[in-house]
Amino acid sequence: MLTLSGPLTQLEAPRVLREGEAQLGQTREAGTATLRVDCSGLSQVDSSALAVLLSWQRTAQSAGIALDIAGAPEALSNLAMLYGVESLLAVVPASAEHHHARH
């Protein structure tokens, strides 16, 4: 599992992107078919967060790994819908998850 927390904006995106790519590499080497990305700890997002997730999605697809993005804060889900990429990311909003229900 890859757990994201704190802000994921333009400032943090390059570091988070590298960390996620490394995690995907380890997932591929381990022969694991799915990598779950827990976004429930994200406190602030902008379009850079979507760019990071889309990049991971491309990397995962080319490696034959399913990326399971869960716990997306409402702001991230809204951005995904605004840009028309919610189906590419299969973003599950935090409000839809029973054990992460927060308001």
N, C-alpha and C positions, 0 to 999 in steps of 0.2 A: 504494500500500500504506500502511496505517496500522499502525504498530508500537507496541505497548504494552509498557512496561517499568516495573519497580519495583512498588510497591504500588498496588493499585486498590481502595481501601476508601472508606468514607463520607467521609473527609477529602478524598481526591483526586477523587471522582466528579464534582462540579460542573464542575471545570476540564476533566477528560478528556471529559465529555459535550459541552461546548462545542467543544473541539478536534475531536472526531469529527464533530459536526454541520457544522462548517466544511469538513472534508475531504469529507463527503458532498455538500455544496453545490458544491465544486470538481469533484467527480466527475461530478455531474449536468451542470454547465456544459460539461465537456469531452466529454460524450456517451458516457462510458465506461459499460459495462453491469454491471461487477462491481467491487466494492471489497473487497480482501483485508485482513482484520484479523489481524495476527500477534500472538498472545497469549503466545508462548513466553518472552518476557522478564518476564512478571509474576511478582513474588516473593511477593505476598500478595494475597488477594482475600477479599471478603465479599459479602453479597447485593447490595451497591451495585454491584459489578462486573456482576452479572446485569442489574440495572436499567438500567445504561448500555448494555449490549449489546442489550437488548430495545428500548430507545428508538431506538437506531441502526437496528435491524431495521425498526421501524415507519416511520421516516423514509425508509429505503432503499426499502422496498416502495412507499410512496406516490410515490417519484420514479422507480420502475421500475428500480431498481438491485439487483442481487443482492449480498448481503453474505456473504462467504466468511470464516468465523471459523476460524482454524487455530492449532495449537500451544497449545491450551488446557491450562494446568496441571491436574493431577489434581484439585486443590481446586475449580477452576472447573467442571470436568465433573461432579464429585460434587454441587456446589450445583445445577447445571442439572437433574440427575436428581432430586435431592431435591424441587425445586419443580415438577418435571414439565414443564420447558420445553426439554429437550434437543433435541426435534424442531423447535421454533420457531427455535432458534439454529443448528441443524446444527453443533454444536460438535465439532470433531475434536480429540481429546486429543493432547497432545504425544507420548505414548507410541506413538501410531499413525502418527506421521510418521517416516519413515526417517532423514531428515537432521537431526532435532532430538531424537534419542533421548538422554535424560538421566535419571539416576536419583538 
